[in-house]
């Protein structure tokens, strides 16, 4: 029986491993299984995992809203940005996102596109109508399918899953 998942586990694993200077290799053969090889550098020195970008984020103390129907991803982004000294709120649907931005100001909104009911496109449209418009970042795993749509959306940047947290 084939296991069904969201693929988020691999994204998180990749991010953790690369932040530690490691690599992950995958070999897979249908009917025989999958082999993962994880490699980490050895050192006697303790390394700081706080990047220049994280220090830059902490100096701003931004109010950030994360909108994604994957609760695990919301939790990871909440921890990442909160650790840098920012105030983070997360919601797992577009309807709650639209309601919260009407009553609270945010410096940055990170929003998934593919969500049930109210999509990320609807959230972006609502954000662009605000008097105090935040920076808007789309978070997506769509890749090439997104390119024609990027031009029609008024967003500041697009972050593709899996994330490279240093970016």
Residue pairs with C-beta under 8 A, 6 or more apart in sequence:
6 70
7 141
8 70
8 72
8 73
10 162
11 161
11 162
11 163
12 72
12 76
12 162
13 24
14 24
14 162
15 162
15 163
15 164
15 165
17 23
17 24
17 38
17 40
18 24
18 164
19 49
19 165
19 166
20 40
20 41
20 47
20 49
21 40
21 41
21 47
22 38
22 39
22 40
22 41
23 38
23 39
24 36
24 37
24 38
24 39
25 36
25 37
25 39
26 34
26 35
26 36
26 37
27 34
27 35
27 37
28 34
28 35
51 165
51 166
53 166
53 167
54 83
54 84
55 84
57 81
57 84
57 85
57 86
58 84
58 85
58 86
59 85
60 86
60 107
61 85
61 86
61 87
62 81
62 86
62 87
62 107
62 108
63 86
63 87
63 89
63 104
63 105
63 106
63 107
63 108
64 81
64 86
64 87
64 88
64 89
64 106
64 107
64 108
64 109
64 110
65 88
65 89
65 90
65 91
65 97
65 100
65 101
65 104
65 106
65 108
65 109
65 110
65 134
66 73
66 74
66 77
66 78
66 81
66 88
66 89
66 90
66 91
66 110
66 111
67 90
67 91
67 92
67 93
67 94
67 96
67 97
67 109
67 110
67 111
67 112
67 115
67 120
67 123
68 74
68 77
68 90
68 92
68 110
68 111
68 112
68 115
68 139
69 92
69 93
69 112
69 114
69 115
69 116
70 92
70 112
71 92
73 112
73 139
73 161
74 90
74 91
74 92
75 90
77 88
77 90
77 110
78 88
78 90
80 165
81 88
82 88
89 100
89 104
89 106
91 97
91 100
93 115
93 116
93 117
93 118
94 111
94 115
94 117
94 118
94 119
94 120
94 122
94 123
95 117
95 118
97 109
97 111
97 118
97 123
97 126
98 118
98 122
98 123
98 126
101 109
101 126
101 127
101 130
101 134
105 132
105 134
106 134
107 134
107 135
108 134
108 135
108 136
108 137
109 123
109 127
109 134
109 135
109 136
109 137
110 137
110 138
110 139
110 159
111 120
111 123
111 124
111 127
111 136
111 137
111 138
111 139
112 120
112 138
112 139
112 140
113 119
113 120
113 121
113 138
113 140
113 142
113 146
114 120
114 140
114 142
120 138
120 140
121 149
121 153
124 136
124 138
124 153
124 154
124 155
127 133
127 134
127 136
128 136
128 154
135 156
135 157
136 154
136 155
136 156
137 155
137 156
137 157
137 158
137 159
138 146
138 153
138 155
138 157
138 158
138 159
139 158
139 159
139 160
139 161
139 163
140 146
140 158
140 159
140 160
140 161
141 160
141 161
141 162
142 160
143 160
146 158
150 158
159 167
